[in-house]
Amino acid sequence: MHRYPPIAEHGLIGDLQTCALVSSEGVLDWFCSPRFDSPSVFASLLDDGRGGYFAITTDVPRDADVVTRQLYLADTAVLITRSLTPEGVGEVVDFMPVHEPHTATDRHQVVRVMRAVRGTVRFVLECRPRFDYGRAPHALTCDDGATARFDGPGITAHLQALGPVVLEADGTADVRAAVTLSEGERAAVLLTVCDADTAAPPPVSPGEVIEAFDAVRDFWHRWIGRCTYRGRWQQMVNRSAITLKLMTYAPTGAPVAAATMGLPEQEGGERNWDYRYTWVRDASLAVRAMRDLGFTEEAHAFGGWLMRRLRDGGAPNGEPLQIMYRVDGDPYLTEEVLGHLEGWRGSAPVRAGNGAADQLQMDIYGEAVHGLVQAGRVGDAVGFDDWRLCTALLDWLCEHWDRPDEGIWETRGGRKDFTYSRLMCWVALDRGIRQATATGRPADLARWTAARDAIMEQVMTLGWSGERQAFVQEYGSSVLDASLLLMPMVGFVTPKDPRWLSTLDAMDRELVSDSLVHRYDPAASPDGLRGSEGTFSLCSFLYMYALARAGRLDQARYAFDKMLTYANHVGLFAEEVGLTGEQLGNFPQAFTHLALITAALALDSALDSERGSARDAGRGSARDPAAGAG
């Protein structure tokens, strides 16, 4: 076992309320319960010594030639870790049963099945939970060899073994087991985590484990079967859709930005944030991606969650909305430093909670209104009361859009007049005007239109650099910013507008490296933090979208295909890509996967259109041999 495997060397499993990471060596090194944003049960990913882990590995001599491979059962969230040893081939199959109906529960289960596929394989199991980010002690009960119980403060983990597995106490707090399986033999362990006062789970038979496997496989097959995408990159798009679904808290419909916290944007650096929350921005853009794939239920569910935030009557910072919330809508995300954790490969501090929740980021209003429209929550199918909430928000925005803020990248270097923030305020008003006009609902259209047009005039004047011949990060600067790649997507400019093409060329020269895109240059625009960062995979996919819409199809397709080579072995992306191709930041990252879907859809549409034009031209030549002659 490596102390700290690369961030990308993991697969994700989950039950739509929480999730776990399993390394390519078979080590479950990240798991929180009962929700994504709960304290961890296993967190050796952030501290090998204090975090705790649940490992199932093969027992071979230290110098033995062992190859491990990891894959998903096609179109599911069932993860298979294979070990090719000198004596045989073994597999560990990991999954989490999905609760249906999707009501919040404190009971979550990880099922781990061991099997020998060929020859003979000896597996070693180690279960070492460390509750509350490794801060809370626990008591172990392990008497009969078939079960073990770990009792922490307010939380209990039950471990049950099936087959020829004998659980033994390893010291006073942990459990160990070893089992040798011959070809065709299986064994399993089930870890159930629940509140301390919840009854212990009943014993499970081998047949019930098979039924649980069949049920979770069938659930994912039914779900992905609703996907309408049939394009060129179906496998990657399906994997991205499943990943977005895995990171959505089903009881409320709220997606989290990432499955993890504390994973660094630079190894050894301080840019280590907690992303296990729902950003209005990320989630609203995810709604469009899911809706475009045919997942309207997910889009509608998030629209309901967002509308409830508006009904709450404002955020603690006095704004109508906060930039992020917990999955249940709780706005309090107090940031604390977990000083006892050393961080992934020494990348400290490790932070839980997120202090950026209190920031002013004006762009969220554009993303919120756009997301509500995409989710079908604003329009003729929406009740009058909800429409009034939206009109009140837009009336407020008419008075408050012209303010400096911290911006989309949550910089900690002070408020500025960010171009992207004004752009998205324009989006909010533009979408409101369109909906009011289309549905005949009451609205102060004259006021909204005046504010919308004033924003466009301001951006075109102050957000445009004549010297750079490009739209820039903030008014009066010359710094480029990849967030502006959304300009053509939201309709602020046309994809072939001369100003936009000039901006795209400038970004290509300055922010792009081998088709990978930096969000901006921190040296040119200090963000209040030390250290550097990799390229942002979100921005890379947005760049490919912009290229496709601009008609630069060869460049866009080549860039997209290259970008897919940076995915990990099971098709997952973190937040960033480092200088030598390593994945950095929290993992997997929802923003990256939704942008992959968006880019794939744009490319497919453009390529299909090009192919259709070529066919039409060919048919025209056949009908008229003189067509196109000299």
Secondary structure, 3 states (H helix, E strand, C coil): CCCCCCCCCEEEEECCCCEEEEECCCEEEEEECCCCCCCEEECCCCCCCCCCEEEEEECCCCCCCCEEEEEECCCCCCEEEEEECCCEEEEEEEECCCCCCCCCCCCEEEEEEEEEEEEEEEEEEEEECCHHHHCCCCEEECCCCCEEEEEECCEEEEEEEECCCCCEEECCCEEEEEEEEECCCEEEEEEEEEECCCCCCCCCCHHHHHHHHHHHHHHHHHHHCCCCCCCCCHHHHHHHHHHHHHCEECCCCEECCECCECCCCCCCCCCCCECCCEEHHHHHHHHHHHHHCCCHHHHHHHHHHHHHHHHCCCCCCCCCCCCEECCCCCCCCCCEECCCCCCHHHCCCCEECCHHHHCCCCCHHHHHHHHHHHCCCCCCCCCHHHHHHHHHHHHHHHHHCCCCECCCCCCCCCCECEHHHHHHHHHHHHHHHHHHHHHCCCCCHHHHHHHHHHHHHHHHHHCEECCCCEECCECCCCCCCHHHHHCCCCCCCCCCCHHHHHHHHHHHHHCEECCEECCCCCCCCCCCCCCCCCEEHHHHHHHHHHHHHCCCHHHHHHHHHHHHCCCCCCCCCCCEECCCCCEECCCCEHHHHHHHHHHHHHHHHHHHHHHHHHHHHHHHHHHCCCCCCC
